């Protein structure tokens, strides 16, 4: 089965913790601190593999994690960095934040490799905290935490021209005639269940054309396989709208064109604004009658600026004229590829320079106040409260960050209890 969409969870590696240790050598009476730094956690990296054509590798495996950094060691030993995890995707894959739907990266054009989640920085060992007034630091930093993100991978094929139309109007036959593509062809609705790509050779020039599987009314709302197919039109610069001019299945070609265009506009307004050419197909089975259906299509759409070409995908009649017109249209348009700009920046979500905290009076215990938040937890992680200097260092942190002032504003009095993540302190000025 063609897989062009997947939801996965990616995790970067946690940074290794810094180490607390002191030199212990013969004839060295008072060795200084020599705890090493922790290693950096591994990154999550996406990389284009031009040999891949689907996202099938992500159909059954949904969680990918980089390696954690190793902890620092004694004798100033630096912990090993965690290994990156590299995820291979086909060119044209768009990575989105699963919650907001915003684009994180478009793996196409020049963007063949991108770090999506950075690993946590390793914590500093206690050798970094020695000062003239604190020569025996008994604390070290913990490594920065790992990062977890749910992302959606969407493959949007890279083609200059999109071939659209209702099922069974002859798109696969048309593609097989004008390119080297070999799509399966049969007289059933939804024969094509995946986009087929082919290269049209135009005497030294040429373009890539994508046969987008047959759309139906309501496709933009997800009816049928609508969304699965519509995403593949988003990169195309021109659309060839193929219709059954002979009405072999009893449908009105003009009504078909309006219905498909409505679905394109409902899915993405920009699609409806892109240049379009109508290929009135199956003229080989049009029988002479009172009205020429091709002329009727021309009268309806050419005043709107949409050129109509009568063609037969089976015999090839009219096809060359259509392709030359499409090439001229492409040459007149801007040549840059359609790239989806980044809208979501994972690094900004995880900035922790000003981590929050809260101070509140306990509703369960009298004369007790609760102080919580990532900022507090982080500080407790690398402070040795059993050390007198470590405890003084922590008190200074509480004062400098206004936490003591907030406790007093909340009504704390001497002798009251302050609880922080399982630790309890008596408050005295």
Secondary structure, 3 states (H helix, E strand, C coil): CCCCEEEEEEECCCCCCCCCCECCCCCCCCCCECCCCCCCCCCEEEEECCCCCCCHHHCCCCEEECCCCCCCCCCCCCCCCCCCEEEEECCCEEEEECCCCCEEEEECCCCCEEEEECCCCCCCCHHHHCCCCCCCCCCCCCCCCCCEEEEEEEECCCCCEEEECECCCCHHHHHHHHCCCCCCCCCCCCCCCCCEEEEEEECCEEEEEEECCCECCCHHHCCCCHHHHHHHHCCCCEEEEEEECCCCCCCCHHHHHHHHHHHHHHHCHHHHHCEEEEEEECHHHCCCCCCCHHHHHHHHHHHHCCEEEECCCCCCCCHHHHHHHHHHHHHHCCCCCCCCCCCCCHHHHCCCCCCCCEEEECCCCCCEEEEECHHHHHHHHCCCCCCHHHHHHHHHHHHHCCHHHHHHHCCCCCCCEEEECCEEEECCC
